[in-house]
Amino acid sequence: MATIEERLQTLEDQQAIYQVVCGYGYSVDGCNAASVGDRYTEDGVYAVGDMPSWEGREAVAGITASPGPLKLVGAGCAHMSTLPFVVIEGDRAVATCHTMVPMHGP
């Protein structure tokens, strides 16, 4: 059985992961490059379906100045994520969630 300190550390780690994942939408919708970049490691990759991927913290932060995302933000989009399902094993974690980007207009 895990000690209370280990259990508390797991809960704190899980909460920190929630903050990173759930804060992404607010950061990108607010065109806050520093906040977007802070959510990724130096070798992090942002890849979504049929869009080109951004590789590295600086590139990911640059999403906030890219024409496509700027057009979405200008049209009133809002990134919305479900609460992540988080699995923590030692010093590694996997967070899985769904995100959608509704917009105003047709």
C-alpha positions as CSV (number, residue, x, y, z in Angstrom):
1,M,0.0,0.0,0.0
2,A,1.3,3.5,-0.9
3,T,2.1,5.9,1.9
4,I,0.0,9.0,2.4
5,E,2.9,11.1,1.0
6,E,3.0,8.9,-2.1
7,R,-0.7,9.2,-2.5
8,L,-0.6,13.0,-2.0
9,Q,2.2,13.3,-4.6
10,T,0.2,11.3,-7.1
11,L,-2.8,13.6,-6.6
12,E,-0.6,16.7,-6.9
13,D,1.0,15.4,-10.1
14,Q,-2.5,14.6,-11.5
15,Q,-3.7,18.1,-10.7
16,A,-0.7,19.6,-12.4
17,I,-1.4,17.6,-15.5
18,Y,-5.0,18.8,-15.5
19,Q,-3.8,22.4,-15.4
20,V,-1.4,21.9,-18.3
21,V,-4.0,20.1,-20.5
22,C,-7.0,22.2,-19.6
23,G,-5.1,25.5,-19.8
24,Y,-4.0,25.0,-23.4
25,G,-7.2,26.2,-24.9
26,Y,-7.3,29.4,-22.9
27,S,-3.7,30.1,-23.8
28,V,-4.1,29.5,-27.5
29,D,-7.4,31.3,-27.8
30,G,-5.9,34.2,-26.0
31,C,-2.9,34.2,-28.4
32,N,-0.5,33.9,-25.4
33,A,2.6,32.4,-27.0
34,A,4.5,32.1,-23.8
35,S,1.8,30.2,-22.0
36,V,1.3,27.9,-25.0
37,G,5.0,27.2,-25.2
38,D,5.3,26.6,-21.4
39,R,3.0,23.6,-21.8
40,Y,5.5,21.8,-24.0
41,T,9.0,20.4,-23.5
42,E,11.8,21.5,-25.8
43,D,11.2,18.5,-28.1
44,G,7.4,18.6,-27.8
45,V,5.2,18.1,-30.8
46,Y,1.7,19.4,-31.5
47,A,0.0,17.3,-34.2
48,V,-3.7,17.2,-35.1
49,G,-5.2,15.2,-37.9
50,D,-5.0,16.9,-41.2
51,M,-3.0,20.0,-40.0
52,P,0.7,20.4,-40.3
53,S,2.5,19.6,-37.0
54,W,4.6,22.0,-35.0
55,E,7.8,20.5,-33.5
56,G,9.6,22.0,-30.5
57,R,8.5,24.5,-27.8
58,E,9.2,27.6,-29.9
59,A,7.3,26.2,-32.9
60,V,4.4,25.2,-30.8
61,A,4.3,28.7,-29.2
62,G,4.3,30.1,-32.7
63,I,0.9,28.6,-33.3
64,T,-0.5,31.8,-31.8
65,A,0.9,33.8,-34.7
66,S,0.1,31.3,-37.5
67,P,-2.4,32.5,-40.1
68,G,-4.7,29.4,-39.7
69,P,-5.1,29.5,-35.9
70,L,-5.3,33.3,-36.0
71,K,-8.2,33.1,-38.4
72,L,-10.0,30.6,-36.1
73,V,-9.4,32.8,-33.1
74,G,-10.6,35.9,-35.0
75,A,-13.8,34.0,-35.9
76,G,-14.5,33.5,-32.3
77,C,-13.4,29.9,-31.8
78,A,-13.0,28.3,-28.3
79,H,-10.9,25.3,-27.6
80,M,-12.7,23.1,-25.2
81,S,-11.3,19.9,-23.6
82,T,-12.7,17.1,-21.5
83,L,-11.1,16.4,-18.2
84,P,-8.1,14.2,-19.0
85,F,-7.9,10.6,-18.1
86,V,-4.5,10.4,-16.4
87,V,-2.3,7.3,-15.8
88,I,0.8,7.9,-13.7
89,E,3.5,5.2,-13.5
90,G,6.6,6.3,-11.6
91,D,8.0,9.5,-13.2
92,R,5.9,9.1,-16.4
93,A,2.3,9.9,-17.1
94,V,-0.1,9.7,-20.0
95,A,-3.1,12.0,-20.3
96,T,-5.9,11.4,-22.8
97,C,-8.8,13.7,-23.5
98,H,-11.0,14.9,-26.3
99,T,-10.9,18.5,-27.6
100,M,-13.3,20.4,-29.8
101,V,-13.1,23.8,-31.3
102,P,-16.6,25.3,-31.8
103,M,-16.9,28.7,-33.6
104,H,-19.5,31.4,-34.1
105,G,-21.2,31.5,-37.4
106,P,-22.0,29.0,-40.1
